[in-house]
Amino acid sequence: MKTAVWAPSFRRAYTKHTRKRPELNEKIIDTLKSLMTDPTDPNLKTHKLHGKLVGLLACSVEYDLRIVFDILENPQTKEGEILLIDIGTHEEVY
């Protein structure tokens, strides 16, 4: 299982979306658990990004809510980490 690292941008966007729609909190947490366990799980619809976000990945929470992330290796522990960069609608994150 990988460790989640919340970037400040992700934390702000997460707070914004869950404040508007508290019911999203559970869906986001479930998605993050799946992401930490297996980022390639077909239910997440993980895909590589292009353009200004080349090198990053995105997965789906629900129809129009995406999480943008990167998979890194912690240089000290040599364990995998998932850097959570942003969360939002297609328009907001791409």
Residue frames relative to the residue before (quaternion, step in Angstrom):
aa qw qx qy qz dx dy dz
M 1.0000 0.0000 0.0000 0.0000 0.00 0.00 0.00
K 0.3562 -0.7368 0.5415 0.1924 3.55 -0.96 0.90
T 0.4478 -0.6671 0.5311 0.2691 3.55 -1.30 0.41
A 0.3454 -0.7262 0.5556 0.2111 3.58 -1.04 0.76
V 0.0932 -0.7506 0.6526 0.0451 3.54 -1.05 0.89
W 0.2324 -0.7966 0.5484 0.1036 3.57 -0.58 1.19
A 0.2936 -0.7317 0.5909 0.1711 3.57 -0.64 1.13
P 0.6302 -0.5433 0.3822 0.4019 3.63 -1.10 0.54
S 0.6299 0.5371 -0.3381 0.4478 3.61 1.03 -0.73
F 0.6450 0.5048 -0.3199 0.4763 3.58 1.03 -0.75
R 0.6433 0.5379 -0.3180 0.4424 3.56 0.93 -0.93
R 0.6596 0.5032 -0.3064 0.4668 3.62 0.94 -0.89
A 0.6888 0.4778 -0.2842 0.4652 3.58 0.86 -0.98
Y 0.6153 0.5449 -0.3379 0.4586 3.60 1.03 -0.77
T 0.6634 0.5013 -0.2973 0.4692 3.58 0.89 -0.96
K 0.6469 0.5335 -0.3137 0.4454 3.57 0.94 -0.90
H 0.7206 0.4493 -0.2594 0.4599 3.58 0.81 -0.98
T 0.7044 0.4490 -0.2873 0.4687 3.62 0.91 -0.77
R 0.5769 0.5532 -0.3871 0.4596 3.59 1.19 -0.36
K 0.6797 0.4770 -0.2810 0.4811 3.58 1.00 -0.85
R 0.8055 0.0886 0.0025 0.5859 3.56 0.99 -0.91
P 0.2213 -0.8292 0.4990 0.1200 3.63 0.21 1.24
E 0.6019 0.5815 -0.3640 0.4088 3.59 1.10 -0.57
L 0.5683 0.6021 -0.3793 0.4131 3.61 1.23 -0.32
N 0.5153 0.6809 -0.4129 0.3166 3.58 1.10 -0.61
E 0.6918 0.4761 -0.2832 0.4632 3.58 0.80 -0.99
K 0.6460 0.5176 -0.3212 0.4600 3.61 0.96 -0.83
I 0.6598 0.5029 -0.3090 0.4651 3.58 0.94 -0.89
I 0.6588 0.5040 -0.3129 0.4626 3.60 0.87 -0.90
D 0.6439 0.5101 -0.3225 0.4703 3.62 0.95 -0.81
T 0.6458 0.5129 -0.3110 0.4724 3.58 1.00 -0.84
L 0.6552 0.5082 -0.3118 0.4639 3.59 0.96 -0.84
K 0.6233 0.5298 -0.3397 0.4642 3.60 1.01 -0.73
S 0.6579 0.4940 -0.2999 0.4829 3.58 0.96 -0.87
L 0.6412 0.5359 -0.3120 0.4521 3.56 1.00 -0.84
M 0.6651 0.4969 -0.3001 0.4698 3.60 0.97 -0.84
T 0.6733 0.4966 -0.2850 0.4678 3.57 1.08 -0.76
D 0.7922 -0.1286 0.1369 0.5807 3.60 0.81 -1.03
P 0.2682 -0.8053 0.5079 0.1472 3.61 -0.13 1.26
T 0.6938 0.4661 -0.2836 0.4701 3.61 1.18 -0.38
D 0.2999 0.7622 -0.5162 0.2502 3.60 1.25 0.24
P 0.4879 -0.7005 0.4350 0.2864 3.63 -0.67 1.05
N 0.6012 0.5751 -0.3615 0.4208 3.62 1.10 -0.59
L 0.6469 0.5291 -0.3180 0.4476 3.60 1.16 -0.51
K 0.2324 -0.7944 0.5183 0.2152 3.57 1.23 -0.50
T 0.1273 0.8186 -0.5424 0.1394 3.57 0.95 0.94
H 0.0734 0.7951 -0.5965 0.0811 3.55 -0.97 0.92
K 0.5199 -0.6221 0.4914 0.3182 3.54 -1.25 0.57
L 0.3349 -0.7426 0.5477 0.1908 3.53 -1.13 0.69
H 0.2632 -0.7575 0.5840 0.1260 3.54 -1.25 0.54
G 0.7030 0.4600 -0.3275 0.4324 3.56 -1.29 -0.04
K 0.8386 -0.1546 0.1199 0.5084 3.56 -0.99 -0.85
L 0.7091 0.4193 -0.2515 0.5080 3.61 1.24 -0.33
V 0.2541 0.7925 -0.5190 0.1948 3.59 1.22 0.39
G 0.7454 0.3570 -0.2980 0.4776 3.53 -1.00 0.91
L 0.6642 0.4590 -0.2961 0.5104 3.58 1.27 -0.29
L 0.3169 -0.7236 0.5805 0.1976 3.54 -1.34 0.22
A 0.1341 -0.7666 0.6190 0.1056 3.56 -1.28 0.32
C 0.0731 -0.7642 0.6374 0.0663 3.53 -1.24 0.52
S 0.4800 -0.6859 0.4815 0.2594 3.54 -1.26 0.42
V 0.2853 -0.7081 0.6205 0.1793 3.53 -1.14 0.80
E 0.7391 -0.1401 0.1067 0.6502 3.52 1.04 -0.94
Y 0.8269 -0.2795 0.1221 0.4726 3.57 -1.25 0.06
D 0.8297 0.0561 -0.0168 0.5551 3.62 0.69 -0.96
L 0.5779 0.5142 -0.4289 0.4666 3.57 0.81 1.02
R 0.0500 -0.8286 0.5556 -0.0460 3.56 -0.53 1.26
I 0.2339 -0.7094 0.6417 0.1738 3.52 -1.30 0.48
V 0.1954 -0.7532 0.6199 0.1007 3.55 -0.87 1.02
F 0.0942 0.8127 -0.5621 0.1208 3.57 -0.78 1.04
D 0.2194 -0.7282 0.6267 0.1696 3.52 -1.39 0.09
I 0.3062 -0.7233 0.5856 0.2003 3.56 -1.14 0.61
L 0.0179 -0.8129 0.5785 -0.0652 3.53 -0.68 1.18
E 0.3400 -0.6890 0.5845 0.2609 3.53 -1.34 0.12
N 0.4150 -0.6903 0.5342 0.2568 3.56 -0.84 0.98
P 0.4167 -0.7464 0.4523 0.2543 3.63 -0.55 1.10
Q 0.6745 0.4935 -0.3083 0.4543 3.62 1.08 -0.57
T 0.7893 0.3153 -0.1630 0.5010 3.58 0.83 -0.97
K 0.3177 -0.7677 0.4839 0.2751 3.60 1.27 -0.41
E 0.5111 0.6236 -0.4294 0.4068 3.57 1.21 0.47
G 0.5750 -0.6151 0.4280 0.3283 3.54 -1.21 0.55
E 0.0673 -0.7703 0.6336 0.0274 3.53 -1.12 0.79
I 0.2310 -0.7302 0.6210 0.1667 3.51 -1.19 0.58
L 0.2235 -0.7702 0.5897 0.0950 3.52 -0.61 1.24
L 0.2210 -0.7741 0.5852 0.0976 3.56 -0.51 1.25
I 0.1856 -0.8431 0.5024 0.0486 3.56 -0.43 1.25
D 0.8027 -0.1138 0.1304 0.5707 3.57 0.83 -0.95
I 0.0797 -0.7527 0.6494 0.0736 3.52 -1.31 0.39
G 0.3724 0.7210 -0.5270 0.2527 3.55 -0.94 0.84
T 0.6965 -0.4222 0.3539 0.4598 3.51 -1.33 -0.19
H 0.7157 -0.4252 0.3302 0.4449 3.54 -1.30 0.20
E 0.6711 0.5056 -0.2859 0.4607 3.59 0.91 -0.94
E 0.6923 0.5078 -0.2816 0.4284 3.59 0.96 -0.85
V 0.7907 0.3624 -0.1815 0.4588 3.58 0.85 -0.90
Y 0.7142 0.4202 -0.2816 0.4838 3.64 1.07 -0.46
